[in-house]
Amino acid sequence: MADKIYKTDEEWRKELSAEQFRILREKGTERAFTGEYYKYSETGNYLCAGCGQELFGSETKYDSGSGWPSYWQPIKKEAIDFHRDKSFGMIRTEVTCSKCGGHLGHVFEDGPKPTGLRYCINSASLKFKKTD
C-alpha cells in the first residue's frame, strides 16, 4: 500500500487515548465483554482508530460469544495485514491495519459461513461511522 502512515510513539501518544495507544501500538487487548462496540448494533462501518481506514462493515458483524466485536470478513482484504503471533504460549494470527500498522486483534478459523473466519477485534482499535 503506497499511503502507509509512519509516526513516532510520541506522535501517536498525542493522537490516541492511553487505551488506544496500549492496544494499537503496544499490541494490548481489552478485557472481554467490556469494549464499546461489543454489543453495538448500528448500521455503518468500523474504521481504524489510528488512521481512519475502513476495516469492517456492520453487515459482517456477529455475536461470537467471545467478548469482543467479531466480524466474518473485512471490507476489503487489502485493509488487513496478517502476522504470526507466538505470544503467551499460543500460535495465533494477528491482524493489523495495513495503512498504519495498528494492532486490531486476531483472526480464527471458527467463524460462520460464508468465510468460516472470526476476526476478533478490540473496540479501542476502532471508530464507528454510521450510515443511513
The first five atom37 places (N, CA, C, CB, O) and aatype in JSON, in Angstrom:
{
  "aatype": [12, 0, 3, 11, 9, 18, 11, 16, 3, 6, 6, 17, 1, 11, 6, 10, 15, 0, 6, 5, 13, 1, 9, 10, 1, 6, 11, 7, 16, 6, 1, 0, 13, 16, 7, 6, 18, 18, 11, 18, 15, 6, 16, 7, 2, 18, 10, 4, 0, 7, 4, 7, 5, 6, 10, 13, 7, 15, 6, 16, 11, 18, 3, 15, 7, 15, 7, 17, 14, 15, 18, 17, 5, 14, 9, 11, 11, 6, 0, 9, 3, 13, 8, 1, 3, 11, 15, 13, 7, 12, 9, 1, 16, 6, 19, 16, 4, 15, 11, 4, 7, 7, 8, 10, 7, 8, 19, 13, 6, 3, 7, 14, 11, 14, 16, 7, 10, 1, 18, 4, 9, 2, 15, 0, 15, 10, 11, 13, 11, 11, 16, 3],
  "atom_mask": [
    [1, 1, 1, 1, 1],
    [1, 1, 1, 1, 1],
    [1, 1, 1, 1, 1],
    [1, 1, 1, 1, 1],
    [1, 1, 1, 1, 1],
    [1, 1, 1, 1, 1],
    [1, 1, 1, 1, 1],
    [1, 1, 1, 1, 1],
    [1, 1, 1, 1, 1],
    [1, 1, 1, 1, 1],
    [1, 1, 1, 1, 1],
    [1, 1, 1, 1, 1],
    [1, 1, 1, 1, 1],
    [1, 1, 1, 1, 1],
    [1, 1, 1, 1, 1],
    [1, 1, 1, 1, 1],
    [1, 1, 1, 1, 1],
    [1, 1, 1, 1, 1],
    [1, 1, 1, 1, 1],
    [1, 1, 1, 1, 1],
    [1, 1, 1, 1, 1],
    [1, 1, 1, 1, 1],
    [1, 1, 1, 1, 1],
    [1, 1, 1, 1, 1],
    [1, 1, 1, 1, 1],
    [1, 1, 1, 1, 1],
    [1, 1, 1, 1, 1],
    [1, 1, 1, 0, 1],
    [1, 1, 1, 1, 1],
    [1, 1, 1, 1, 1],
    [1, 1, 1, 1, 1],
    [1, 1, 1, 1, 1],
    [1, 1, 1, 1, 1],
    [1, 1, 1, 1, 1],
    [1, 1, 1, 0, 1],
    [1, 1, 1, 1, 1],
    [1, 1, 1, 1, 1],
    [1, 1, 1, 1, 1],
    [1, 1, 1, 1, 1],
    [1, 1, 1, 1, 1],
    [1, 1, 1, 1, 1],
    [1, 1, 1, 1, 1],
    [1, 1, 1, 1, 1],
    [1, 1, 1, 0, 1],
    [1, 1, 1, 1, 1],
    [1, 1, 1, 1, 1],
    [1, 1, 1, 1, 1],
    [1, 1, 1, 1, 1],
    [1, 1, 1, 1, 1],
    [1, 1, 1, 0, 1],
    [1, 1, 1, 1, 1],
    [1, 1, 1, 0, 1],
    [1, 1, 1, 1, 1],
    [1, 1, 1, 1, 1],
    [1, 1, 1, 1, 1],
    [1, 1, 1, 1, 1],
    [1, 1, 1, 0, 1],
    [1, 1, 1, 1, 1],
    [1, 1, 1, 1, 1],
    [1, 1, 1, 1, 1],
    [1, 1, 1, 1, 1],
    [1, 1, 1, 1, 1],
    [1, 1, 1, 1, 1],
    [1, 1, 1, 1, 1],
    [1, 1, 1, 0, 1],
    [1, 1, 1, 1, 1],
    [1, 1, 1, 0, 1],
    [1, 1, 1, 1, 1],
    [1, 1, 1, 1, 1],
    [1, 1, 1, 1, 1],
    [1, 1, 1, 1, 1],
    [1, 1, 1, 1, 1],
    [1, 1, 1, 1, 1],
    [1, 1, 1, 1, 1],
    [1, 1, 1, 1, 1],
    [1, 1, 1, 1, 1],
    [1, 1, 1, 1, 1],
    [1, 1, 1, 1, 1],
    [1, 1, 1, 1, 1],
    [1, 1, 1, 1, 1],
    [1, 1, 1, 1, 1],
    [1, 1, 1, 1, 1],
    [1, 1, 1, 1, 1],
    [1, 1, 1, 1, 1],
    [1, 1, 1, 1, 1],
    [1, 1, 1, 1, 1],
    [1, 1, 1, 1, 1],
    [1, 1, 1, 1, 1],
    [1, 1, 1, 0, 1],
    [1, 1, 1, 1, 1],
    [1, 1, 1, 1, 1],
    [1, 1, 1, 1, 1],
    [1, 1, 1, 1, 1],
    [1, 1, 1, 1, 1],
    [1, 1, 1, 1, 1],
    [1, 1, 1, 1, 1],
    [1, 1, 1, 1, 1],
    [1, 1, 1, 1, 1],
    [1, 1, 1, 1, 1],
    [1, 1, 1, 1, 1],
    [1, 1, 1, 0, 1],
    [1, 1, 1, 0, 1],
    [1, 1, 1, 1, 1],
    [1, 1, 1, 1, 1],
    [1, 1, 1, 0, 1],
    [1, 1, 1, 1, 1],
    [1, 1, 1, 1, 1],
    [1, 1, 1, 1, 1],
    [1, 1, 1, 1, 1],
    [1, 1, 1, 1, 1],
    [1, 1, 1, 0, 1],
    [1, 1, 1, 1, 1],
    [1, 1, 1, 1, 1],
    [1, 1, 1, 1, 1],
    [1, 1, 1, 1, 1],
    [1, 1, 1, 0, 1],
    [1, 1, 1, 1, 1],
    [1, 1, 1, 1, 1],
    [1, 1, 1, 1, 1],
    [1, 1, 1, 1, 1],
    [1, 1, 1, 1, 1],
    [1, 1, 1, 1, 1],
    [1, 1, 1, 1, 1],
    [1, 1, 1, 1, 1],
    [1, 1, 1, 1, 1],
    [1, 1, 1, 1, 1],
    [1, 1, 1, 1, 1],
    [1, 1, 1, 1, 1],
    [1, 1, 1, 1, 1],
    [1, 1, 1, 1, 1],
    [1, 1, 1, 1, 1],
    [1, 1, 1, 1, 1]
  ],
  "atom_positions": [
    [[0.85, -1.19, 0.0], [0.0, 0.0, 0.0], [0.89, 1.24, 0.0], [-0.97, 0.0, 1.23], [1.76, 1.38, 0.86]],
    [[0.69, 2.13, -0.94], [1.55, 3.29, -1.15], [1.39, 4.36, -0.07], [1.26, 3.89, -2.5], [2.33, 5.11, 0.19]],
    [[0.23, 4.45, 0.56], [-0.01, 5.55, 1.5], [0.07, 5.09, 2.97], [-1.38, 6.15, 1.23], [-0.77, 5.46, 3.78]],
    [[1.09, 4.31, 3.29], [1.28, 3.87, 4.67], [1.6, 5.06, 5.56], [2.41, 2.81, 4.76], [2.18, 6.05, 5.11]],
    [[1.21, 4.95, 6.8], [1.43, 6.02, 7.78], [2.51, 5.58, 8.75], [0.11, 6.37, 8.52], [2.43, 4.5, 9.34]],
    [[3.51, 6.41, 8.92], [4.59, 6.15, 9.87], [4.67, 7.32, 10.83], [5.96, 5.93, 9.14], [4.79, 8.47, 10.41]],
    [[4.61, 7.03, 12.13], [4.7, 8.07, 13.15], [5.53, 7.54, 14.31], [3.28, 8.52, 13.64], [5.65, 6.33, 14.51]],
    [[6.1, 8.45, 15.05], [6.83, 8.07, 16.26], [5.83, 7.76, 17.37], [7.82, 9.19, 16.69], [4.67, 8.16, 17.3]],
    [[6.29, 7.06, 18.39], [5.43, 6.81, 19.55], [4.93, 8.12, 20.15], [6.18, 5.99, 20.61], [3.78, 8.21, 20.58]],
    [[5.79, 9.13, 20.18], [5.39, 10.43, 20.71], [4.24, 11.03, 19.91], [6.59, 11.39, 20.71], [3.29, 11.58, 20.49]],
    [[4.31, 10.93, 18.59], [3.24, 11.44, 17.74], [1.94, 10.66, 17.97], [3.65, 11.37, 16.26], [0.86, 11.25, 18.07]],
    [[2.04, 9.32, 18.07], [0.85, 8.5, 18.32], [0.24, 8.85, 19.68], [1.19, 7.0, 18.27], [-0.99, 8.95, 19.79]],
    [[1.06, 9.03, 20.7], [0.54, 9.34, 22.05], [-0.26, 10.64, 22.07], [1.7, 9.42, 23.05], [-1.19, 10.79, 22.87]],
    [[0.11, 11.59, 21.21], [-0.62, 12.86, 21.14], [-1.99, 12.69, 20.5], [0.19, 13.89, 20.36], [-2.9, 13.48, 20.78]],
    [[-2.15, 11.68, 19.65], [-3.4, 11.5, 18.9], [-4.34, 10.45, 19.49], [-3.07, 11.12, 17.49], [-5.55, 10.51, 19.25]],
    [[-3.81, 9.51, 20.24], [-4.61, 8.4, 20.76], [-4.8, 8.51, 22.26], [-3.96, 7.06, 20.41], [-3.98, 9.1, 22.96]],
    [[-5.89, 7.93, 22.74], [-6.06, 7.82, 24.2], [-5.02, 6.82, 24.71], [-7.53, 7.36, 24.58], [-4.42, 6.09, 23.93]],
    [[-4.82, 6.78, 26.02], [-3.87, 5.84, 26.6], [-4.25, 4.4, 26.26], [-3.81, 6.02, 28.13], [-3.38, 3.58, 25.96]],
    [[-5.55, 4.08, 26.31], [-6.02, 2.73, 25.99], [-5.83, 2.41, 24.51], [-7.5, 2.58, 26.37], [-5.42, 1.3, 24.17]],
    [[-6.12, 3.36, 23.65], [-5.91, 3.14, 22.21], [-4.42, 2.92, 21.92], [-6.44, 4.33, 21.39], [-4.08, 2.05, 21.12]],
    [[-3.56, 3.69, 22.54], [-2.13, 3.52, 22.32], [-1.67, 2.14, 22.79], [-1.34, 4.63, 23.05], [-0.92, 1.47, 22.08]],
    [[-2.12, 1.73, 23.95], [-1.74, 0.43, 24.51], [-2.14, -0.71, 23.56], [-2.4, 0.22, 25.89], [-1.37, -1.65, 23.36]],
    [[-3.32, -0.6, 22.99], [-3.8, -1.67, 22.1], [-3.21, -1.54, 20.7], [-5.33, -1.65, 22.03], [-2.62, -2.5, 20.19]],
    [[-3.36, -0.4, 20.07], [-2.92, -0.22, 18.68], [-1.4, -0.28, 18.52], [-3.43, 1.09, 18.15], [-0.9, -0.88, 17.56]],
    [[-0.66, 0.34, 19.43], [0.79, 0.47, 19.23], [1.59, -0.53, 20.06], [1.23, 1.88, 19.58], [2.73, -0.85, 19.69]],
    [[1.03, -1.03, 21.17], [1.76, -1.97, 22.02], [1.18, -3.38, 22.01], [1.79, -1.45, 23.44], [1.57, -4.22, 22.81]],
    [[0.24, -3.63, 21.12], [-0.38, -4.94, 20.94], [-1.1, -5.45, 22.19], [0.68, -5.94, 20.53], [-1.05, -6.64, 22.51]],
    [[-1.75, -4.54, 22.88], [-2.52, -4.9, 24.06], [-3.88, -5.46, 23.69], [0.0, 0.0, 0.0], [-4.21, -5.6, 22.51]],
    [[-4.66, -5.77, 24.7], [-6.04, -6.22, 24.48], [-6.91, -5.66, 25.59], [-6.13, -7.78, 24.43], [-6.44, -5.42, 26.7]],
    [[-8.17, -5.46, 25.28], [-9.11, -5.01, 26.3], [-9.75, -6.23, 26.96], [-10.2, -4.07, 25.69], [-9.76, -7.32, 26.38]],
    [[-10.26, -6.05, 28.16], [-10.94, -7.15, 28.84], [-12.18, -7.57, 28.06], [-11.32, -6.75, 30.29], [-12.88, -6.73, 27.5]],
    [[-12.42, -8.85, 28.03], [-13.6, -9.39, 27.33], [-14.88, -8.78, 27.9], [-13.65, -10.93, 27.45], [-14.97, -8.49, 29.09]],
    [[-15.86, -8.58, 27.04], [-17.2, -8.09, 27.36], [-17.23, -6.65, 27.87], [-17.82, -8.99, 28.39], [-18.22, -6.23, 28.46]],
    [[-16.15, -5.88, 27.66], [-16.11, -4.5, 28.16], [-16.03, -3.45, 27.06], [-14.94, -4.34, 29.07], [-16.26, -2.28, 27.33]],
    [[-15.72, -3.83, 25.84], [-15.48, -2.88, 24.76], [-16.74, -2.16, 24.3], [0.0, 0.0, 0.0], [-17.84, -2.72, 24.34]],
    [[-16.56, -0.94, 23.87], [-17.66, -0.09, 23.4], [-18.48, -0.72, 22.28], [-17.11, 1.23, 22.93], [-19.7, -0.53, 22.23]],
    [[-17.84, -1.47, 21.4], [-18.54, -2.0, 20.23], [-18.92, -3.47, 20.35], [-17.68, -1.82, 19.02], [-19.4, -4.06, 19.39]],
    [[-18.71, -4.07, 21.52], [-19.04, -5.48, 21.67], [-20.51, -5.77, 21.36], [-18.71, -5.94, 23.09], [-20.8, -6.68, 20.58]],
    [[-21.42, -5.01, 21.94], [-22.86, -5.22, 21.71], [-23.46, -4.14, 20.81], [-23.61, -5.24, 23.05], [-24.68, -4.0, 20.73]],
    [[-22.64, -3.39, 20.14], [-23.07, -2.29, 19.29], [-23.76, -2.83, 18.04], [-21.88, -1.4, 18.9], [-23.29, -3.81, 17.45]],
    [[-24.87, -2.21, 17.63], [-25.61, -2.78, 16.5], [-26.09, -1.74, 15.48], [-26.79, -3.53, 17.02], [-27.03, -2.0, 14.74]],
    [[-25.46, -0.58, 15.44], [-25.82, 0.43, 14.45], [-25.34, -0.01, 13.06], [-25.22, 1.81, 14.82], [-24.47, -0.88, 12.94]],
    [[-25.9, 0.59, 12.02], [-25.51, 0.29, 10.65], [-24.44, 1.27, 10.2], [-26.74, 0.34, 9.7], [-24.62, 2.49, 10.29]],
    [[-23.33, 0.73, 9.71], [-22.24, 1.58, 9.25], [-20.96, 0.81, 9.11], [0.0, 0.0, 0.0], [-20.96, -0.41, 8.95]],
    [[-19.85, 1.54, 9.18], [-18.53, 0.93, 9.02], [-17.65, 1.19, 10.23], [-17.86, 1.46, 7.76], [-17.72, 2.24, 10.87]],
    [[-16.83, 0.2, 10.52], [-15.85, 0.29, 11.6], [-14.51, 0.66, 10.98], [-15.76, -1.06, 12.41], [-14.03, -0.02, 10.07]],
    [[-13.92, 1.75, 11.47], [-12.68, 2.3, 10.94], [-11.56, 2.11, 11.94], [-12.85, 3.78, 10.6], [-11.8, 1.95, 13.14]],
    [[-10.33, 2.13, 11.46], [-9.17, 2.07, 12.35], [-9.14, 3.36, 13.18], [-7.84, 1.88, 11.54], [-9.22, 4.45, 12.63]],
    [[-9.02, 3.22, 14.49], [-8.97, 4.39, 15.37], [-7.66, 5.16, 15.2], [-9.13, 3.96, 16.83], [-7.57, 6.32, 15.59]],
    [[-6.66, 4.53, 14.62], [-5.39, 5.2, 14.42], [-5.33, 6.06, 13.17], [0.0, 0.0, 0.0], [-4.76, 7.15, 13.19]],
    [[-5.92, 5.57, 12.07], [-5.77, 6.29, 10.81], [-7.07, 6.52, 10.04], [-4.82, 5.55, 9.94], [-7.07, 7.25, 9.05]],
    [[-8.17, 5.91, 10.47], [-9.45, 6.12, 9.81], [-9.73, 5.23, 8.63], [0.0, 0.0, 0.0], [-10.77, 5.38, 7.98]],
    [[-8.85, 4.29, 8.32], [-9.11, 3.37, 7.2], [-10.33, 2.5, 7.51], [-7.86, 2.49, 6.92], [-10.45, 1.99, 8.62]],
    [[-11.2, 2.33, 6.55], [-12.37, 1.45, 6.73], [-11.91, 0.0, 6.8], [-13.39, 1.64, 5.56], [-11.15, -0.47, 5.95]],
    [[-12.37, -0.69, 7.84], [-11.93, -2.06, 8.08], [-13.05, -3.09, 7.96], [-11.32, -2.16, 9.44], [-12.91, -4.08, 7.24]],
    [[-14.17, -2.87, 8.67], [-15.25, -3.85, 8.71], [-16.59, -3.15, 8.55], [-15.21, -4.65, 10.03], [-16.78, -2.03, 9.02]],
    [[-17.52, -3.8, 7.88], [-18.88, -3.3, 7.75], [-19.78, -3.96, 8.78], [0.0, 0.0, 0.0], [-19.55, -5.1, 9.18]],
    [[-20.8, -3.24, 9.22], [-21.71, -3.79, 10.23], [-22.44, -5.04, 9.74], [-22.72, -2.74, 10.63], [-22.88, -5.85, 10.55]],
    [[-22.57, -5.2, 8.42], [-23.27, -6.37, 7.89], [-22.47, -7.66, 8.09], [-23.56, -6.18, 6.41], [-23.03, -8.75, 7.94]],
    [[-21.19, -7.56, 8.42], [-20.38, -8.76, 8.67], [-20.1, -8.98, 10.15], [-19.06, -8.67, 7.91], [-19.37, -9.89, 10.52]],
    [[-20.69, -8.14, 11.0], [-20.5, -8.26, 12.45], [-21.48, -9.3, 12.99], [-20.71, -6.89, 13.17], [-22.62, -9.39, 12.53]],
    [[-21.03, -10.07, 13.96], [-21.91, -11.07, 14.58], [-21.48, -11.29, 16.02], [-21.89, -12.41, 13.78], [-20.36, -10.94, 16.4]],
    [[-22.35, -11.87, 16.82], [-22.05, -12.16, 18.22], [-21.42, -13.54, 18.31], [-23.33, -12.07, 19.1], [-22.11, -14.56, 18.22]],
    [[-20.11, -13.56, 18.49], [-19.38, -14.82, 18.57], [-19.4, -15.4, 19.98], [-17.95, -14.63, 18.11], [-19.03, -16.56, 20.18]],
    [[-19.83, -14.59, 20.95], [-19.8, -15.03, 22.34], [-18.43, -14.93, 22.97], [0.0, 0.0, 0.0], [-18.24, -15.31, 24.13]],
    [[-17.46, -14.4, 22.22], [-16.07, -14.33, 22.7], [-15.82, -13.16, 23.66], [-15.13, -14.21, 21.52], [-14.86, -13.19, 24.42]],
    [[-16.67, -12.15, 23.62], [-16.47, -10.98, 24.46], [-15.87, -9.8, 23.72], [0.0, 0.0, 0.0], [-15.68, -8.73, 24.31]],
    [[-15.56, -9.96, 22.44], [-15.03, -8.89, 21.61], [-15.88, -8.76, 20.35], [-13.55, -9.15, 21.25], [-16.49, -9.74, 19.92]],
    [[-15.91, -7.58, 19.74], [-16.6, -7.45, 18.46], [-16.0, -8.45, 17.47], [-16.51, -5.99, 17.92], [-14.78, -8.57, 17.37]],
    [[-16.86, -9.14, 16.74], [-16.39, -10.15, 15.79], [-17.01, -9.93, 14.43], [-16.71, -11.56, 16.3], [-18.17, -9.53, 14.31]],
    [[-16.23, -10.19, 13.41], [-16.63, -9.99, 12.02], [-16.19, -11.2, 11.21], [-16.03, -8.67, 11.43], [-15.18, -11.83, 11.54]],
    [[-16.93, -11.54, 10.16], [-16.53, -12.69, 9.35], [-15.72, -12.32, 8.13], [-17.74, -13.46, 8.93], [-15.22, -13.21, 7.44]],
    [[-15.57, -11.02, 7.84], [-14.64, -10.6, 6.79], [-14.45, -9.09, 6.84], [-15.15, -11.03, 5.39], [-15.34, -8.37, 7.28]],
    [[-13.29, -8.6, 6.39], [-13.07, -7.16, 6.3], [-13.78, -6.57, 5.08], [-11.55, -6.84, 6.24], [-14.22, -7.31, 4.2]],
    [[-13.89, -5.26, 5.03], [-14.5, -4.58, 3.88], [-13.73, -4.92, 2.62], [-14.52, -3.04, 4.1], [-14.33, -5.22, 1.58]],
    [[-12.41, -4.89, 2.7], [-11.56, -5.34, 1.58], [-10.34, -6.02, 2.18], [-11.14, -4.13, 0.64], [-9.82, -5.58, 3.21]],
    [[-9.89, -7.08, 1.55], [-8.8, -7.87, 2.11], [-7.52, -7.05, 2.25], [-8.54, -9.09, 1.26], [-6.69, -7.34, 3.11]],
    [[-7.34, -6.03, 1.41], [-6.14, -5.2, 1.46], [-6.08, -4.3, 2.69], [-6.05, -4.35, 0.21], [-5.04, -3.72, 2.97]],
    [[-7.17, -4.17, 3.42], [-7.21, -3.32, 4.61], [-6.52, -3.95, 5.81], [-8.64, -2.99, 4.96], [-6.18, -3.26, 6.77]],
    [[-6.31, -5.26, 5.74], [-5.79, -6.01, 6.88], [-4.47, -6.69, 6.49], [-6.81, -7.05, 7.36], [-4.35, -7.25, 5.4]],
    [[-3.49, -6.63, 7.4], [-2.27, -7.42, 7.27], [-2.29, -8.52, 8.31], [-0.99, -6.52, 7.42], [-2.9, -8.36, 9.37]],
    [[-1.64, -9.62, 8.02], [-1.64, -10.79, 8.89], [-0.21, -11.09, 9.35], [-2.24, -12.02, 8.17], [0.74, -10.98, 8.57]],
    [[-0.07, -11.47, 10.64], [1.23, -11.76, 11.21], [1.11, -12.96, 12.15], [1.8, -10.53, 11.98], [0.12, -13.1, 12.87]],
    [[2.1, -13.82, 12.13], [2.14, -14.96, 13.06], [2.45, -14.42, 14.45], [3.2, -16.03, 12.61], [3.41, -13.67, 14.63]],
    [[1.65, -14.8, 15.43], [1.79, -14.33, 16.81], [2.01, -15.55, 17.7], [0.53, -13.52, 17.26], [1.13, -16.4, 17.83]],
    [[3.18, -15.63, 18.31], [3.52, -16.76, 19.18], [3.59, -16.33, 20.65], [4.85, -17.38, 18.74], [4.25, -17.0, 21.45]],
    [[2.93, -15.23, 21.0], [2.97, -14.74, 22.38], [2.06, -15.58, 23.29], [2.54, -13.27, 22.42], [1.14, -16.25, 22.83]],
    [[2.34, -15.52, 24.56], [1.53, -16.18, 25.59], [1.42, -17.69, 25.4], [0.15, -15.58, 25.61], [0.42, -18.3, 25.8]],
    [[2.42, -18.31, 24.79], [2.44, -19.75, 24.61], [1.43, -20.28, 23.61], [0.0, 0.0, 0.0], [1.14, -21.48, 23.59]],
    [[0.9, -19.4, 22.75], [-0.08, -19.8, 21.74], [0.45, -19.43, 20.36], [-1.46, -19.12, 22.0], [1.34, -18.59, 20.23]],
    [[-0.1, -20.05, 19.35], [0.18, -19.65, 17.97], [-1.13, -19.16, 17.38], [0.79, -20.83, 17.11], [-2.08, -19.92, 17.21]],
    [[-1.15, -17.86, 17.07], [-2.36, -17.23, 16.54], [-1.98, -16.38, 15.34], [-3.06, -16.37, 17.62], [-0.8, -16.2, 15.04]],
    [[-2.99, -15.86, 14.66], [-2.76, -14.94, 13.55], [-3.23, -13.56, 13.98], [-3.5, -15.41, 12.25], [-4.43, -13.32, 14.15]],
    [[-2.28, -12.66, 14.14], [-2.57, -11.27, 14.5], [-3.04, -10.54, 13.26], [-1.33, -10.57, 15.12], [-2.54, -10.8, 12.16]],
    [[-3.99, -9.61, 13.42], [-4.41, -8.75, 12.33], [-4.08, -7.3, 12.69], [-5.92, -8.92, 12.03], [-4.32, -6.85, 13.81]],
    [[-3.52, -6.6, 11.71], [-3.17, -5.2, 11.88], [-3.74, -4.39, 10.72], [-1.63, -5.01, 11.98], [-4.04, -4.94, 9.66]],
    [[-3.89, -3.11, 10.94], [-4.33, -2.2, 9.89], [-3.21, -2.09, 8.86], [-4.7, -0.79, 10.46], [-2.06, -1.83, 9.23]],
    [[-3.52, -2.28, 7.6], [-2.5, -2.24, 6.55], [-1.96, -0.84, 6.3], [-3.05, -2.8, 5.27], [-0.91, -0.67, 5.69]],
    [[-2.68, 0.16, 6.76], [-2.27, 1.54, 6.5], [-1.33, 2.09, 7.58], [-3.49, 2.44, 6.38], [-0.31, 2.7, 7.27]],
    [[-1.68, 1.86, 8.86], [-0.87, 2.42, 9.94], [-0.16, 1.37, 10.79], [-1.73, 3.27, 10.83], [0.64, 1.7, 11.66]],
    [[-0.46, 0.1, 10.54], [0.19, -0.97, 11.3], [-0.37, -1.2, 12.68], [0.0, 0.0, 0.0], [0.19, -1.97, 13.46]],
    [[-1.47, -0.54, 13.02], [-2.06, -0.68, 14.34], [-2.59, -2.08, 14.6], [0.0, 0.0, 0.0], [-3.23, -2.68, 13.74]],
    [[-2.32, -2.59, 15.8], [-2.82, -3.9, 16.21], [-4.33, -3.82, 16.4], [-2.13, -4.38, 17.53], [-4.83, -2.94, 17.11]],
    [[-5.06, -4.73, 15.76], [-6.51, -4.76, 15.85], [-6.99, -5.91, 16.73], [-7.13, -4.88, 14.46], [-7.91, -5.74, 17.53]],
    [[-6.39, -7.07, 16.58], [-6.8, -8.26, 17.3], [-6.25, -9.48, 16.6], [0.0, 0.0, 0.0], [-5.1, -9.48, 16.14]],
    [[-7.07, -10.53, 16.51], [-6.64, -11.79, 15.88], [-7.76, -12.35, 15.02], [-6.21, -12.82, 16.96], [-8.93, -11.99, 15.18]],
    [[-7.4, -13.24, 14.11], [-8.4, -13.93, 13.29], [-8.28, -15.43, 13.58], [-8.2, -13.62, 11.76], [-7.18, -15.97, 13.71]],
    [[-9.43, -16.07, 13.68], [-9.52, -17.5, 13.99], [-10.38, -18.19, 12.93], [-10.1, -17.74, 15.41], [-11.19, -17.54, 12.27]],
    [[-10.19, -19.47, 12.78], [-10.91, -20.23, 11.76], [-12.12, -20.96, 12.34], [-9.98, -21.24, 11.1], [-12.41, -22.09, 11.96]],
    [[-12.83, -20.3, 13.25], [-14.03, -20.9, 13.85], [-15.25, -20.01, 13.69], [-13.78, -21.18, 15.34], [-16.17, -20.04, 14.52]],
    [[-15.27, -19.22, 12.63], [-16.36, -18.29, 12.38], [-17.47, -18.88, 11.53], [0.0, 0.0, 0.0], [-17.4, -20.05, 11.14]],
    [[-18.48, -18.09, 11.26], [-19.64, -18.55, 10.49], [-19.38, -18.56, 8.98], [-20.84, -17.67, 10.79], [-18.37, -18.04, 8.5]],
    [[-20.29, -19.17, 8.26], [-20.25, -19.12, 6.8], [-20.55, -17.68, 6.38], [-21.28, -20.13, 6.16], [-21.25, -17.0, 7.13]],
    [[-20.1, -17.19, 5.3], [-19.5, -17.94, 4.2], [-17.99, -18.11, 4.32], [-19.82, -17.27, 2.92], [-17.42, -18.92, 3.59]],
    [[-17.3, -17.37, 5.22], [-15.83, -17.42, 5.25], [-15.29, -18.43, 6.25], [-15.28, -16.06, 5.57], [-14.19, -18.95, 6.07]],
    [[-16.03, -18.72, 7.31], [-15.52, -19.57, 8.37], [-14.51, -18.87, 9.26], [0.0, 0.0, 0.0], [-13.84, -19.51, 10.07]],
    [[-14.4, -17.54, 9.12], [-13.43, -16.78, 9.89], [-14.1, -15.96, 10.98], [-12.62, -15.87, 8.97], [-15.25, -15.54, 10.85]],
    [[-13.34, -15.73, 12.06], [-13.78, -14.86, 13.15], [-12.67, -13.85, 13.42], [-14.13, -15.68, 14.45], [-11.67, -14.16, 14.05]],
    [[-12.88, -12.64, 12.92], [-11.97, -11.54, 13.22], [-12.39, -11.01, 14.59], [-12.0, -10.41, 12.11], [-13.43, -10.37, 14.72]],
    [[-11.58, -11.28, 15.59], [-11.85, -10.91, 16.98], [-11.08, -9.61, 17.25], [-11.43, -12.07, 17.99], [-9.86, -9.63, 17.37]],
    [[-11.8, -8.48, 17.33], [-11.18, -7.16, 17.27], [-11.45, -6.36, 18.55], [-11.7, -6.4, 16.05], [-12.55, -6.39, 19.09]],
    [[-10.44, -5.65, 19.01], [-10.57, -4.77, 20.18], [-11.38, -3.53, 19.81], [-9.18, -4.38, 20.72], [-11.09, -2.87, 18.81]],
    [[-12.38, -3.2, 20.61], [-13.17, -1.99, 20.37], [-12.31, -0.74, 20.35], [-14.25, -1.85, 21.44], [-12.54, 0.17, 19.55]],
    [[-11.31, -0.68, 21.23], [-10.46, 0.52, 21.33], [-9.64, 0.75, 20.07], [-9.53, 0.4, 22.53], [-9.11, 1.84, 19.87]],
    [[-9.53, -0.26, 19.21], [-8.78, -0.08, 17.97], [-9.68, 0.44, 16.85], [-8.12, -1.41, 17.54], [-9.23, 0.63, 15.72]],
    [[-10.95, 0.66, 17.17], [-11.94, 1.04, 16.15], [-12.62, 2.37, 16.44], [-13.0, -0.04, 16.04], [-12.67, 2.83, 17.59]],
    [[-13.13, 2.98, 15.39], [-14.07, 4.1, 15.42], [-15.25, 3.65, 14.56], [-13.42, 5.47, 14.91], [-15.08, 2.8, 13.68]],
    [[-16.41, 4.21, 14.79], [-17.58, 3.82, 14.01], [-18.09, 5.01, 13.22], [-18.69, 3.27, 14.92], [-18.16, 6.13, 13.72]],
    [[-18.44, 4.74, 11.95], [-19.03, 5.75, 11.08], [-20.4, 5.25, 10.66], [-18.11, 6.05, 9.83], [-20.51, 4.3, 9.88]],
    [[-21.43, 5.88, 11.18], [-22.81, 5.48, 10.91], [-23.22, 5.82, 9.48], [-23.75, 6.15, 11.91], [-22.84, 6.86, 8.94]],
    [[-24.01, 4.93, 8.87], [-24.57, 5.2, 7.57], [-26.11, 5.15, 7.69], [-24.04, 4.19, 6.5], [-26.65, 4.54, 8.61]],
    [[-26.77, 5.78, 6.75], [-28.24, 5.81, 6.78], [-28.83, 4.53, 6.24], [-28.75, 6.99, 5.98], [-30.06, 4.39, 6.19]]
  ]
}
